Amino acid sequence: MFVIRKAIIDYTLDKEKAPQSLQDLINEHYLREVPTDPFTGNKDWVSVGDTTLGPGGIATVHSASGQVGSNRSAYDTW
């Protein structure tokens, strides 16, 4: 998750707009591939929108897992 979030921040700062999809991060060489979510075992991250720098775009991602951590918060809220 940290790697994807850093790539989103770097892309947004460089391009002065948020990426529209995770594929944008790959196309522009901020990521080689979308990492596997360790909780689901898939590349099924949930994108959270950003409207700060204009319409749409991704601000962050979180796990698609429905599991709950030891602190009783769902992984999909991290």
N, C-alpha and C positions, 0 to 999 in steps of 0.2 A: 504494500500500500504506500509506503514511504517513497519508493521509486516512482510510482505513478504520480503521486502528489507533487514531487519535486519536478517531474517533467511538465506537469500542467503549469506550475508556477513559472518555470523557465520559459516555456512557450509563450505564456501570457505576457511576461515582461519583454521578451524579444519581439513579439509580433504586435504588441499593444492591443491584443484581443485574446479572448479565451478560445481554446480549441473547441470545435463543434462536436468532435467525437474522439475516442481513443485512437482511431485509425489515423487522425490528423497527426498525432504524436509519432506514429510510426512513419508516416509519409514524409514528415519533416525531420526525421532522424533524431528525435528526442527519446525514443524507445526503439529497441530492435524488434520487440514483440510485446504483446500484452502479457504481463506475468500471470501465472496461475494463482488464484485465490487459495491460500492454504487451508481454509475452512471448508470450501466446497470441492476443491480439487479441479475446478474448471476456470476458464478465463471469462467469468461471468460477473465482473464488477458492476456495481450500480453507480451510474454517473449522477452527480448532483449539479444542477444548473447554476449559472452565474450570469447576472444581468448588470454587474458593476460597470463593465466596459462596453456596454451595448447589448443588443438583443442576443439571447441564448448563449450557448457555450457551456463548458464544463468547469466548475470551480474545484471539485474534489470527487473522490470515489469512496465507496464503502463496500464491504462484503455483501454478497447476496445470501449469506448463510442465515438461517433462522435460529442458530444456536445461541446460547447465553453464556457469557464469560463468568469467571469466578466472582466478579464484582456484581453479578446479577444484571448487567446491562447486555442487551443483544448486540452481537457482533455487527449487525447491519446498522448500528448507530455510531460506530467508532469512526 
